[in-house]
């Protein structure tokens, strides 16, 4: 059988399609006898083999992408993880993560598993693309976290924020729309990234968390020698401090500690408040 000559243009075309190195592309095309589809399949198989070999590796680095739709009614945030900081800072890696986020925004899947099953380019799913890139990059890659927020038209908007060079991402939903919400929305999203609240307000805190805080408060009071009959009352009283520190609307606003986040938003519009947020970070 005649050997098909692989031109530099062919190699560049495959590289543009997959992001693989020039030598890897030339090898894949040679093995596929010049068949582009077969060459892409070869690169994917290489990625599958590497994925199996690196399954027990820790993918603690990566990037977090947060994006919203043009009308700001919907938003998604996801984390694409890798093994090293070197890969995480690579522009191609960041762009792939952004492309995954754009697809998620268009389709609004419920889970990361549903996101992986979405078409990437008509030929591959996002899951296939992740596997392909394992072969290209040579590290364990995975979408480890994903979340979305939706607001109905005329009933609010979602504001995104990406923190510290893609090391954290936030989306925050507000109950009002309009350009006057954008700047305070970004400020509150920055607050979430910096202060890491666990809920919008005390009503959003899981009951098991509250019970654990009461248990801890009782034990602290007991060690301080407080009467046994007073322990639960003392611990319950300390919950207010916990809610102030750990729930978004009750936290002190980072740009003006004299005001809570709720008070800051009310200074923009008396009706303005946060309805939900999602926060994903590395580490």
C-alpha positions as CSV (number, residue, x, y, z in Angstrom):
1,X,0.0,0.0,0.0
2,X,1.3,3.4,-0.9
3,X,2.2,5.7,2.0
4,X,0.2,8.9,1.9
5,X,2.5,12.0,2.1
6,X,1.6,14.2,5.1
7,X,2.0,17.9,4.3
8,X,2.8,20.6,6.8
9,X,-0.6,22.1,5.9
10,X,-2.3,18.9,6.9
11,X,-0.4,18.8,10.2
12,X,-1.3,22.4,10.9
13,X,-5.0,21.8,10.1
14,X,-5.1,18.9,12.6
15,X,-3.3,21.0,15.2
16,X,-5.8,23.8,14.8
17,X,-8.7,21.3,15.2
18,X,-7.3,19.5,18.3
19,X,-4.6,21.7,19.9
20,X,-2.2,18.7,19.9
21,X,1.5,19.2,19.3
22,X,2.9,19.2,15.8
23,X,4.8,15.9,16.2
24,X,1.7,14.2,17.7
25,X,-0.4,15.5,14.8
26,X,2.0,14.2,12.2
27,X,2.2,10.8,14.0
28,X,-1.6,10.6,14.2
29,X,-2.0,11.5,10.5
30,X,0.7,9.1,9.5
31,X,-0.9,6.2,11.5
32,X,-4.3,7.1,9.9
33,X,-2.8,7.2,6.4
34,X,-3.9,10.8,6.1
35,X,-7.5,10.3,7.3
36,X,-8.4,13.3,9.5
37,X,-11.3,11.5,11.3
38,X,-9.1,8.5,12.0
39,X,-6.3,10.8,13.2
40,X,-8.6,12.5,15.6
41,X,-9.8,9.1,16.9
42,X,-6.1,8.1,17.4
43,X,-5.5,11.2,19.5
44,X,-8.6,10.4,21.6
45,X,-7.4,6.8,22.1
46,X,-4.1,8.2,23.3
47,X,-6.1,10.4,25.7
48,X,-8.1,7.4,27.0
49,X,-4.9,5.4,27.7
50,X,-3.4,8.4,29.5
51,X,-6.7,8.9,31.5
52,X,-6.6,5.4,32.7
53,X,-2.9,5.7,33.7
54,X,-3.4,9.0,35.5
55,X,-6.8,8.2,37.1
56,X,-5.2,8.2,40.6
57,X,-3.4,11.5,40.1
58,X,-4.6,14.6,42.0
59,X,-6.0,17.4,39.7
60,X,-5.9,20.2,42.2
61,X,-5.0,23.0,39.8
62,X,-7.1,24.4,36.9
63,X,-9.3,27.3,36.1
64,X,-12.8,28.4,37.1
65,X,-15.0,30.2,34.5
66,X,-18.1,32.2,35.2
67,X,-20.3,33.5,32.4
68,X,-23.8,34.9,31.9
69,X,-26.1,35.2,28.9
70,X,-26.3,38.5,27.0
71,X,-29.6,39.4,28.8
72,X,-28.1,38.3,32.1
73,X,-31.0,36.0,32.8
74,X,-28.8,32.9,33.1
75,X,-25.4,32.1,34.3
76,X,-23.0,29.2,34.8
77,X,-19.8,28.6,36.6
78,X,-17.5,25.5,36.2
79,X,-14.1,24.3,37.1
80,X,-11.8,22.5,34.7
81,X,-9.1,20.8,36.7
82,X,-5.6,19.7,35.8
83,X,-2.5,18.6,37.6
84,X,-0.1,21.5,37.4
85,X,-0.1,25.3,37.6
86,X,1.9,25.3,34.3
87,X,-1.0,23.8,32.4
88,X,-3.6,26.0,34.2
89,X,-1.9,29.2,33.0
90,X,-1.8,28.0,29.4
91,X,-4.0,30.2,27.1
92,X,-5.2,27.2,25.1
93,X,-6.3,25.4,28.3
94,X,-8.2,28.5,29.5
95,X,-9.9,28.9,26.1
96,X,-11.0,25.3,26.2
97,X,-12.6,25.8,29.6
98,X,-14.3,29.0,28.3
99,X,-15.7,27.0,25.3
100,X,-17.1,24.4,27.7
101,X,-18.7,27.2,29.8
102,X,-20.3,28.8,26.6
103,X,-21.8,25.4,25.7
104,X,-23.1,25.0,29.2
105,X,-24.7,28.5,29.1
106,X,-26.5,27.7,25.8
107,X,-27.9,24.4,27.1
108,X,-28.1,24.9,30.9
109,X,-27.6,21.2,31.9
110,X,-28.5,20.3,35.4
111,X,-25.4,18.4,36.3
112,X,-21.7,18.1,35.4
113,X,-22.5,14.6,34.0
114,X,-25.2,16.1,31.7
115,X,-22.6,18.8,30.6
116,X,-20.1,16.1,29.6
117,X,-22.7,14.5,27.4
118,X,-23.4,17.7,25.4
119,X,-22.0,17.9,21.8
120,X,-18.8,19.9,21.5
121,X,-18.4,20.4,17.8
122,X,-20.9,18.0,16.2
123,X,-18.5,15.1,16.3
124,X,-17.3,15.0,19.9
125,X,-19.1,15.4,23.2
126,X,-17.5,17.6,25.8
127,X,-16.5,14.4,27.6
128,X,-14.7,13.3,24.4
129,X,-13.0,16.6,24.1
130,X,-11.7,16.4,27.7
131,X,-10.4,12.9,27.0
132,X,-8.8,14.1,23.7
133,X,-7.0,17.0,25.6
134,X,-5.6,14.5,28.1
135,X,-3.7,13.1,25.2
136,X,-2.7,16.5,24.0
137,X,-1.6,17.9,27.3
138,X,-0.5,14.7,29.1
139,X,-2.2,15.5,32.4
140,X,-5.3,14.3,34.1
141,X,-8.1,16.7,33.2
142,X,-11.7,16.7,34.4
143,X,-14.7,19.0,34.9
144,X,-14.9,18.7,38.7
145,X,-17.6,21.2,39.5
146,X,-20.5,22.9,37.7
147,X,-23.4,25.1,38.8
148,X,-26.0,27.3,37.1
149,X,-28.5,30.0,38.0
150,X,-31.6,31.1,36.1
151,X,-33.9,34.1,36.4
152,X,-37.0,34.6,34.3
153,X,-37.1,37.6,32.0
154,X,-38.2,40.7,33.9
155,X,-37.7,39.0,37.3
156,X,-34.0,39.6,37.9
157,X,-30.5,39.0,36.5
158,X,-27.3,37.1,37.1
159,X,-23.9,38.8,37.5
160,X,-20.6,36.9,37.1
161,X,-17.2,37.5,38.6
162,X,-13.9,35.7,38.0
163,X,-11.3,36.1,40.8
164,X,-7.5,35.9,40.9
165,X,-6.6,34.7,37.4
166,X,-9.4,32.1,37.1
167,X,-8.8,30.6,40.6
168,X,-12.4,31.3,41.6
169,X,-15.6,32.1,40.0
170,X,-18.9,33.4,41.2
171,X,-22.4,34.0,39.8
172,X,-25.0,35.9,41.8
173,X,-28.7,36.2,41.1
174,X,-30.5,39.4,42.0
175,X,-34.3,40.1,42.1
176,X,-34.1,43.2,40.0
177,X,-32.9,44.0,36.4
178,X,-31.4,47.0,34.9
179,X,-28.0,48.6,34.3
180,X,-27.9,50.2,37.8
181,X,-27.6,46.6,39.3
182,X,-24.5,45.7,37.3
183,X,-21.8,47.5,39.4
184,X,-23.3,46.6,42.8
185,X,-23.8,43.1,41.5
186,X,-20.1,42.8,40.7
187,X,-19.2,44.2,44.1
188,X,-21.4,41.6,45.8
189,X,-20.0,38.8,43.6
190,X,-16.5,40.0,44.7
191,X,-17.7,39.8,48.3
192,X,-18.7,36.2,47.8
193,X,-15.3,35.3,46.4
194,X,-13.5,37.1,49.3
195,X,-15.7,36.2,52.3
196,X,-17.0,32.7,51.2
197,X,-20.5,32.9,52.7
198,X,-22.3,29.6,53.0
199,X,-25.8,30.9,52.3
200,X,-27.7,34.0,51.2
201,X,-29.2,34.5,54.7
202,X,-29.9,32.5,57.8
203,X,-33.0,30.8,56.3
204,X,-30.6,29.2,53.7
205,X,-28.3,27.6,56.3
206,X,-28.8,23.8,56.5
207,X,-30.3,22.7,59.8
208,X,-27.5,20.2,60.4
209,X,-25.0,23.1,60.2
210,X,-27.0,25.1,62.8
211,X,-27.2,22.1,65.1
212,X,-23.5,21.6,64.8
213,X,-22.8,25.2,65.7
214,X,-25.1,25.0,68.7
215,X,-23.3,21.8,69.8
216,X,-19.9,23.6,69.4
217,X,-21.2,26.6,71.3
218,X,-22.5,24.5,74.2
219,X,-19.1,22.7,74.5
220,X,-17.2,26.0,74.5
221,X,-19.5,27.4,77.2
222,X,-19.2,24.2,79.2
223,X,-15.4,24.5,79.2
224,X,-15.7,28.1,80.3
225,X,-17.6,26.9,83.4
226,X,-21.0,28.2,82.5
227,X,-24.0,26.5,84.2
228,X,-25.4,23.4,82.4
229,X,-28.9,24.9,82.3
230,X,-27.6,27.9,80.4
231,X,-25.5,26.2,77.8
232,X,-28.1,25.9,75.0
233,X,-29.3,29.5,75.5
234,X,-25.7,30.8,75.3
235,X,-24.9,28.7,72.2
236,X,-28.1,29.8,70.5
237,X,-27.2,33.4,71.2
238,X,-23.8,32.9,69.5
239,X,-25.7,31.9,66.3
240,X,-26.3,35.5,65.5
241,X,-22.5,36.1,65.3
242,X,-22.3,33.0,63.1
243,X,-25.0,34.2,60.7
244,X,-23.4,37.6,60.5
245,X,-20.0,36.1,59.6
246,X,-21.2,33.3,57.3
247,X,-24.4,34.5,55.5
248,X,-24.0,36.9,52.6
249,X,-26.7,39.5,53.3
250,X,-25.7,39.7,57.0
251,X,-21.9,40.0,56.4
252,X,-20.2,43.4,56.7
253,X,-19.8,44.8,53.3
254,X,-16.1,44.6,52.5
255,X,-15.9,48.1,50.9
256,X,-17.7,49.7,53.9
257,X,-17.7,47.7,57.1
258,X,-20.2,50.0,58.7
259,X,-22.9,48.5,56.4
260,X,-24.1,45.0,55.9
261,X,-24.4,43.7,52.3
262,X,-28.1,43.9,52.6
263,X,-27.9,47.6,53.7
264,X,-25.5,48.3,50.8
265,X,-27.9,46.9,48.3
266,X,-30.8,48.8,49.8
267,X,-28.8,52.0,49.4
268,X,-28.9,51.3,45.6
269,X,-32.5,50.4,45.6
270,X,-34.7,49.7,48.6
271,X,-36.1,46.5,46.9
272,X,-32.7,45.1,45.7
273,X,-31.5,41.9,47.2
274,X,-29.7,38.6,46.4
275,X,-31.8,35.5,45.6
276,X,-29.0,33.0,45.1
277,X,-25.3,32.6,44.4
278,X,-22.9,29.9,43.3
279,X,-19.2,30.0,44.2
280,X,-16.5,27.6,42.9
281,X,-12.8,27.9,43.7
282,X,-9.6,25.9,43.4
283,X,-8.2,24.1,46.4
